[in-house]
Amino acid sequence: MAEPERIFTLASLLVVPGWLLLVVAPRWRWSARLVGPVILPMLLSALYIASIALHLPHVQGGFGSLAEVRLLFSEDWILLAGWIHYLAFDLFVGSWQVRDAQRLGISHFIVVPCLLLTFIAGPIGLLSYLLVRILRRSASIDALPEPAAVA
C-alpha cells in the first residue's frame, strides 16, 4: 500500500470514533475533549500541514482556475491533504453543532440527522442544522406572550 493510501485509511478511520461519540455520547466529558476543537481535529490538522508543507512546493497547479485545481489535485499527496481538510472541518462543524444545540436546548434526537448529513456531505448537514436553529428560534419567538398594551 502506498504511503498516501495508508495515511488516507488512517485519517478516515481516525474520525469514526469522533463521529460515534458525537452521536451516542455527546455529553460525556471525553467526547468534548476528543472531538471538540481539541485532539482529533488537531491530529488531522497536523497531518494536513505535513502533507501540504512537504509536497505543495513540488507540484504544479494552483487555485486560479478549475484547470489549475485539477492539476494540483492530480498529485496524491495534495489530494490526500484535500481529503484530510474535509475530514477535519466536517468533524469540527459536527462538534460545533452538538455544543451549540446543547447551549440552545435543542434535542439531540433532532441533531443526530444533521450530524449524519454533515459526516456524509458536510455543507448539507451544516445547512440542515442551521435550519433547525432558525426553526427553533422562530418557534421560541412565536411562543412568547404578547407585550401588554400601554394605556
N, C-alpha and C positions, 0 to 999 in steps of 0.2 A: 504494500500500500504506500503510495507516495506521501511525502510529508504533509503537503497541504490537505490531502484527503484525510489523514489521521487527525489533524487539528480540526478539520470540518466536523468529523464524527465526535471528537471530544467536546467541542463547543456546543454542538447540537444536543448532546446528552447532558451537558452541564446545566442547561436551562430547565430541563424537565423537572428536577426536584423543586426548583423555584416556583414553577407554574403550579405544581401539585400543592405546594404549601399555600400559595395564594388562593387556590380553590377550596382546599379542605381544611386548612388551619390558619385562616387569616389573622386571628387574634393571638396566636401563640407567639411568645416573645422572640423565639428564634426565627420565625417567619420574617419579622421585621428586620432582624439583623442580617439574615442571609439574603433576602430578596429586596428589601427596601434599598435605597440607593447606597448599599454597602458592599457586601462580599461578592456575590455573583456578578452584579454589573461591573464591579471593579476588576474582577478577573477577566471578564470579557473585554473590557476596555484595554487592559494590559495586552491581551492577545491582539487586539486591533492595532494598537500603537506599534507593537513589534512587527506585525505584518506590513504596515504602511512604512515605517521607518526603514526597514531592511530592504523593501522591494520597490516602493514607489519611485525612488530616484533612478531606477534601472529600466523602467518601462516606458513605452510610447503611449500617447493618448492624453486625454485631459478631460475637462468639463465644459469646453467651449461649444461643443456641438454633440449631437447624438452619435455621429460617426466617431468622434474622439472618445466618447464614453465607451462605445462598443470596443474600440481598440484597447482602451485602458483595461476594461474588464475581461479581455481575452487572455490576460495573464492570470494564472491560477491563484497566485498569492494575493493579488488585488481583488479578484472575485471572492476569495475567502474573506478578506477584510470587509468587503461589502456585506457578506452574509453575517459576519460577526456583528457588524454595525446594526443590522436588523434585529438580531437576537438581543443585543444589549438594550437597544432603545425600546423594543416591544416589551421586554421584561420590566424595564424602568416604568413605562407607561402603565403596565398592569399593576405594579406595586403602588403607583400613584392612585389608580382607580380604587384600589382596596382601602388605602388610607383616607382618601377623600370621602368615600362612601361611609366609612366608619365615622368620620368627623361630622358628616351631614345626617347621619342616622338612616341611610339608605340600606334596605335589607340586602344582606349578602346573597340571598336567593336571586335577587334581581341583577346583581353584579356578575354572577357567575357566567351567564351567557355572553356578557360583554367581554369578560376575561378570555373565554374560549375564542371569540372572534378576534380579539387582539392577538392571541397566540397564533392563530391561523392567518389572519390578514390584518395586521396592525391598524391601519387607518380606519378600517370598517369597525373594528372593536372600539377604537377611541371615539369615533362618531356616535356609535350606539350608546356608549357611556355618557357622552356629553348630552345626548338627547334625553337620557334617563334623568340627568341632573336638571335639565330645563323643565321637563315634565314634573319632576318633584317640586321644583321651585314654584311652578305655576299652580300646582295643587295646594301648596302651602299658602300661597298668596290668596287663592280662592277661599281657603278655609278660615282666613282671618275675619273677625267680625267687622262690620261696617263701623266707621267712626261715628260717634254721637253727633247729632246736628247741633249746631250752635244757635241758641235762641237769642 
